[in-house]
Amino acid sequence: MQRLYDFLRRHPTWVDSFWAVVLLGMSLVSGPIDSVYANDINEPAFVVISLALCLSIALRRRMPEKMLVLAAAAGIAQLIVGVPRIPADFAMLVVIYTVAADGARWASWFALGGGLCAASLAQLRWTEQQTSTLGNAVLAVVLTVPFALAWVLGDSLRTRRAYFAQLEERAARLEKEREAQAKVAVAAERARIARELHDVVAHNVSVMVVQADGAAYVLDAAPDQAKKALETISSTGRQALAEMRRLLGVLRTGEHKEVGEYVPQPDVEQIDDLVEQCRVAGLPVDFKIEGTPRPLPSGVELTAYRIVQEALTNTRKHGGPNTGASVRLVYFDDGLGLLVEDDGKGAPHELYEEGGADGQGHGLIGMRERVGMVGGTLDAGPRPGGGFRISALLPLKPAH
């Protein structure tokens, strides 16, 4: 049965043709509906009009507007020639429904007007002699109802189809918007990963360069100190490779969910290790924590770590000899305060904005982007008397 249903859906004209043949057979066999006028029937006209009306059913879905005109012409000819009402007149209801559902808008209104007039004109042409004028008027109104219902059903189907088409269009548009948003999110994530990569490379490579210079300087005079520097270079290089492997793996695959397969993101607790690395590299750093330490959102912890990392990297790059730095973490009830200062000669503020003396890094721009992503504030600039100062406030909950 399912195959039969599929076949019928694929060939609607065949279905319509079948019903058209059935209706034609009923018309030819039963003759006029009004038996009073059966003796006065014009048989050739009766056959032609029946054929025309049944043809309009057979081709109604292929050419709805043309079949409407054909049915209207057959109805007018029926009134003029005087062929009484016949079973084939049912085709007018079907054509009106079809045009209201699928035809052009002008054809739909034309079908409605013609349907409302058809019953009244037929009642005037073939008046019931035994019925009063009021009765004939009521009968005309009653016979008009099927035409109106046929048009209302067809128009409702048209409206429903338009509504579903609008829903499908909206769903397709939303899907495209989601895809566009996903692409934007991927681009933003990749930009964030690029900043992560910059921070990793800038910090660890600067530590390795400083240690390598120191090892070369004391290689002959203090072999033990040179060995310690080389060990620091080795451990720092391994850490840099691990983070770079994680970040580059994400960029290569494009799957953010794979981030968890690599080294975890650094947090506030690792700032102590970061400070120790700087101390080993020859940069004195005073590190203090105020308030009661407690777990923080991962985004806040990562932002705090990267700010300290970037600030200390800039201090080593631009601070000059005999430079010292200080790092303060302050736990508030509603956020985390961060203060990084140094007493070096510093570099022009524009270089910090650009991210380095070569102008190719992220620097304060990257810091502001990170702080902005967690809804915090950043204040950075030269200190009175020399040095540079970076102050950030990271709320626990982003501002809405």
Secondary structure, 3 states (H helix, E strand, C coil): CHHHHHHHHHCHHHHHHHHHHHHHHHHHHHCCCCHHHHHHCCHHHHHHHHHHHHHHHHCCCCCHHHHHHHHHHHHHHHHHHCCCCCHHHHHHHHHHHHHHHHCCHHHHHHHHHHHHHHHHHHHHHCCCCCCCHHHHHHHHHHHHHHHHHHHHHHHHHHHHHHHHHHHHHHHHHHHHHHHHHHHHHHHHHHHHHHHHHHHHHHHHHHHHHHHHHHHHHHCCCCHHHHHHHHHHHHHHHHHHHHHHHHHHHHHHHCCHHHHHHCCCCCCHHHHHHHHHHHHHCCCCEEEEEECCCCCCCHHHHHHHHHHHHHHHHHHHHHCCCCCCEEEEEEECCCEEEEEEEECCCCCCHHHHHHCCCCCCCCHHHHHHHHHHHCCCEEEEEECCCCCEEEEEEEECCCCC
